[in-house]
Amino acid sequence: MTNASEFVYERPTLYPKQEAAIFHDKRWGLIEASTKAGKTVACIVWITEQALQGKLGYNYWWVAPSYNQAKIAYTRLCQTITGGIIHKNETDLTVTMSSGAVIWFKSGELPDKLYGEDVYAAIIDEASRVREAAWHALRSTLTATRGPARIIGNVKGRKNWFFAMARTAEREMQEYPNETNMHYAKIVARDAIAAGVLDAAEVEDARRHLPEQVFKELYEAEAADDGGNPFGESHIRNCYMPLSLGPAVCWGWDVAKSNDWTVGIGLDKHGRCCEFHRWHAPWRETIKRILSISGKVPSLVDSTGVGDALLEFLQLEAPETMRGFKFTSVSKQQLMEALAIAIQSQEIAYPGIDQLYNLPPNSPYNIPKELYSFEYEYTRTGVRYAAAQGEHDDCVCALALAWKLYRKPTEPNWMQTAKTWRPGVLNIFGR
């Protein structure tokens, strides 16, 4: 128990590994943790205890990747801590404690705005997605006070400051534990299951339905070797196979938007890529080409935004075979995770070579090229999938659409429709 002003404070119950990860005497605490393992709750308790021992004019910070994420933490603290708070300000995202100290919830989006204050203790939340410059700014605010910090987050690849700093803390703890001012801890799903925080069946369900690397990072806190690629470089390479000569049984079409390309990918009855088309053209020509290439074979077409109007024209000519797919954050996550599982289980195949550069636009080797550059990042609502900055994802989206149609026919008579096959088109660059 800790006396604070006019009341007696008793720490909420935390499970042993959760408490040991946060509550120690080292100045810098680095915690890599699986999702929903209790790291945020423990840090809410820690920063509250720090503030209860502070004084009037003392500032304590919670820094998150964005304003919305900072507000989520603010709301959770207000709901979790019922005593010791004398004022809450949702506009400024501040909580004033009975000691007179103030806990601020801030965004790390603009690191320059974090300089200047004297801070007595701090949390960096979702550190793998916070800019390194925000950590530099926060570190400067703790200099005069020699305040401690707890830096927490999921693992996201190896190319970020949080991963590097965690490795430094891990190494220092092993080599000279009594001299270092750093502490490293890892909390994974099995720890939370053992403590009754997570349900074992729920985690197993996630293991079955999430791509291997996404599951390992989210639930086992193991960094992916290829820094945020949801498919895995070795898995992408394992699916290389020459373009099939068999007929297409389904098509996936990603239509051009802005500077992107229209891409069509056909899969044969074994899930192998048998046709590939990629072009820039006016809408009228694009509609004619899609209809000509797809023929009477079932097709799933990107109908997001301007694609919705294009789909209407396609369905006027081929109402039985043309179906639309709208990309949202949720639907894209589901689409890409299904593709990742197909790639990792080698259920799908496409042409590939090792030297993927200087490719012509219509080369099917653009498929693995885009797969390698595809990325994901964690958000509060799920996993966001997108092309790396400056890259395209048209081929990835077309392949994912084709795979969705291949695995889940949209019409009861799909197989009857698919019997009207067209000859496979051999279109391999350099062959």
N, C-alpha and C positions, 0 to 999 in steps of 0.2 A: 504494500500500500504506500501511496505517496501523498503527503499533505500538500494541498494547493489552495491558497487563499482561505476560503471559509468552508470548505467541504473536504471530504475524504475520497480519494480516487482509488478505485480498484481496477487493475488491468483486465480487460475482457479475456476470455479464454482463447488461447491460440494453441494449435497442436505443436509438439516439441520441435520438429524440424522447421516449421514456420517461424516460431519464436527465435530459435537459434540463428536463423538467417538474418534477422533484422536487429535483434537486441544483443549487441556485443559492445566491447569497449574500443573498437577500432574506429578511426575517423571516417574512412571511406568503406562503405559496404556495397559490394557488387553482387547482385542476385539475378541469375538466369533462371527463369521459371517457366513451367508449362502454363497454358491458359487455365484460368479458373482454379489455380492451386492455392490461392489465398495470399498472394504477395501484396495486392493492393490493400486488403483489409489490415494486414499486419503493419503496413506503412502508415495507414491512417491512424492506427493506435500509436505508432512511434512518433509521428510528427505532432500529435496531440499532446503526448507526454512531454516532448521537448518544449512546446509552447506553454504548457501549464507551469513549467519551471522557469519561464522567462519573466520579463518585467515589462512595464509600460514603455512603449517605444521599440521593443524588440520585434523584429520581423522574421517570419518563417515562411519558406516558399515551397510550393508544389508546382513543378514545371512539367507540362505535358506537350506532346507534339503539336496540338492545336487547341484553340479556344474551346471547342465543343468537348474535347476530351478532358480539359481542365474543369469544365463545368460538371461533367459526370463525376469526377473525383470530389468536387466541392459538395455536390448533392449527397454523395455516399457518406462523406464525413458528417454532414449535418444530420443524416438519418441514423448513423452509427453511434455518435457521441451525443448523449442526451443531457449530460451534466457538465458544468464547467464553461459552457458557452454563454456569453452575455449579450452578444449581438451578431447577427448574420446579415451580410449585405450581398444580395444576389447580383446587383448591378456591377459591383467591383469584384465579385467573387472573393470576398474576405470573410473571415470568421475571427471575431475578437473573443479571446478567452478571459476567464475571471482573473488571470494574472495581469491582464492588460496587454499581453502580447497579441500579435495579429498573424494569422495564417493567410497567406495570399495564394491564390490558384492562378497560374499564369501560363500563357502559351509561349512555346519556344520558336514559333514561326518567324519572328523578327528578333534575332539574337541581340542586335544593337540596343534594343529597348530594355534588356536585362541588366545593363551596366549601371553602376552608380550607387546602389543601395548597400547597406551593411546587413547581411543576412546571418542568422544565428544557427540555422539548421535547414536542410533542404532535402526534397525528394525529386529525383528525375524519374518520371513515369514513362513507360514504353520507350526506354532509352535507345533501343536499336532503330527507332524511327525519329528520334530527336536529332537535329543537326548538331554536328560537333561544335560549331561556333556557339551554340546555346550553352553547351557544357563549359566552354572556355569563359563565357560571360558569367555564368553562375559561379564558377570557381573563383573568379575575381571578387565576387560579393562576399565570399566566405573568408577572404584573406585576413581582414582586420579582426574579425571575431574568432578566427580559427574554428569556425563551426563545422560540424560533421554533415555528411550527406549519405543517403541511401539511393543507389542507382539501380533501378529494377527494369525488367523487360523480358519479353519473349526473345528467343534467338531468331535472327533473320540473316542468314548468310554469314560470311566471314569478313566482308569488306566494309566494316563500319567501326567507328571508334569504340563503341560499347563492347564489341567482341574482343578487340585488341586490349582494352583496359581490363576486362574480365580475365584474360589470359595472364596479364601482368600480376593481378591480384592473386590468382591461383598459384602462379610460380613463386611469388614472394612468400605466401603462406607455407609452401612446402619447404623452401630453402632457408628462410630465417623467420619463423613465425613469431618470435618474441620481439624482433626489431621492427617489423613492418607495421605501417599504420593502415594497411589495407586488409579487408576481409572478403573472401569469396564463398558463395554458397550456390547450390543448385537445388531446386525443388521441382520434381517431375510428377507426372500424373499418378504414378504408382504410390508416391508419398501421400498425395491427397486422397487417393482411394483408401489407403491404410488408415488414414485419419478420419474417414467418413465424410470428407468434403466433396469428393467426386464419386459418381456411381460407376462401378467397373463395367457394367453392360453398356453404358453410354460411351465410355472411352473405347471399348471394343468395337462399337458401331462406327465410331469415327475412324478407327484403324481400317475397317473394311471399305469405307466409302471415300476416304480422303486419299489423294496421291501420297505415295510413300514419304517424299521429302517434306511435304506440308505437315503430315502427321508427326514426323520425327521432330520438326522444329516446334510445333505447337504443343505437343504432349510429352515429348521426351527431352526437349531443350538441347537437341543435337543439331549443330549448324550444317547446312547443306554445303557440299564442296563447291558447287557452282553458283554460290551467292545469289539465291533468290530465283533460280529457274525452277518452275514447278514440275518439269518433265524429267530432268536429270540427263546430263550429257551422255553418259554411258548408255542409258536407256534409249535416247534418241538415236544413237549410232546402231544399237542392236536391231532397229526396225528398218535399216537400209535394205532395199530390195529393188531390182530393176523394175521399170514401169511394166505393169501387167499387160498382156495382150488380150486378156479376157474382156467381155463387155461390161459396161457399167450397170449396176443394179440400183444405184442411187447417186444423187448429186448434192453437193453443198456449194452454195453461191454466196460470196461476200461481195456486195456491190460497192462501187467507188463512192467515197465521200471526200470532198476537198482535194487533197493531194494524193489520196490513196488510189489503189487499183481495184478493178473488178477481177475477182478470182473465182474460177470454177474448178472443183475437184470431183472426179468420179471414182467410186470404189467398185471393185468387182465383187463377186459372190463370196470371196474369201477375205474381204476387208482390205485388199491391196489396191493401191492407187493405180488406176488404169488410164486416166486422162487428166490433163492439166492445161488450163487456159488462163491467161492473165493479160489484161489490156487496159488502156485509157481510151475512152470513146464517148461521144454524146449519148444521152439516154436512149434516143430512138434506135441507134445502132446497137447499143448494149442489149436492149430488149430483143431485137431480132436475133442477135448472136446467141443469147441464152436459150431462146426457144429452139433455134436450129440445132444447137449442140445437145441439149437435154432430150429433145424428141419427146417420146412418151414415157421416159424414165422418171420416177418420182424424184422431186427436187425440193430441198429446203433452202429458202432464200432469206437473206438478211432483210427484214422489213422495218428496220429502225429508221426514224426520221424520214429523209427523202426516199428511202427504200420502200416505204409503205405505198407511195404512189406507183413506183415501178412494179411492185407486186400486183397491184390492181390490173395493170395492163397485161402482165404475164398470165394472170388467172382468167382474163377474158378469152385468151387463146387456148389455154391449157388448164381448165379448172380442176381436172381430176388429178393432176400431177404436181402442180405448183402450190407449195405451202409456205407460210411465212414464219419467221422467228424474230421476235423483238429482243434486242440486247438491253438488259438492265444489269445493275451491279450483281443482283442475285442470280439471274438467269445465266449471265456470263460466267460467274463462279461455278455454277453447276455444270455448264457446258465444258469448261476447261478442265475441271476435275475429272469428268468422264473421259475426256481425251487423254489426260495424264495417266489414268488407270489403264487405258487401252495401250498406250505406248509402253508403260512399265511391265505390262503382261504380254507384250509383243503380239497383241491381237490385230494390230493394224500395221501396214507397211507402205513405204514410199521410197522413191529414188534418193540416193545420197552419195556424196563424195567427200573426201577430207578437205579439199581446198575450195571453200565456199566464198569466193570473192570474184569480182568482175563478171558476175553472171548476167546474161541477157534477161529481160523481164519475163519472157515466156518459158524460162527454164524451170522444170519441176524441182531442181535443186534449191530453188528459193524456199521450198517447204522446210527442209532441215535448217536452212540458214535462219529463217524466222523463228523456228522452234528454239534454237540455241540462244537467241537474243530476247526471248520472251521472259517476263518477270512477274513476280507477285509480291504483294505487301499486305501485312495484316492491318485491319481496321477494327473499330469497335463492333461493326456490324457483320464482319466476315473477312474474306480474303479478296483483295482486288487484283485482277489480272490485266496486264496491258503490255504493249511492246515497250522495249527500252527506249529512252529518249532519242529521237532522231531516226528510229527504225519503224518498220511497218509490221502489221500483224494480220494482213489480209489473207495470207496463205494459212496461217494458224486457224483463223476463224472459219475459213471455207472447209478446212480439214475437219474441224470440230463439228460443223454443221452436217457434213457428209456422214461422220461417224454416228451422230445422234440419229439420223434417219436410218442408217444401216442397222443400228441396234434396236430402235423403237419405231417401227412403221406407224405412220400417222393415220392410215386408213385401213379398214378391215380387208379391202381388196388389194392391198399393197402388192402382195406377191404375184397376183394375177397381172396387175399393171406392169410389174417389173419384168415379166416374161418377154415384153417387147424390147429386146436388147439391141444395142448398136455395136458394130465392130469396135474394138479397142483402138485407140489412136496412139501410135508410138511417137513420142515427142520429147526425146531425151537429148539435152544439149551435150554435144561432144561425143555422141555415139554414132 
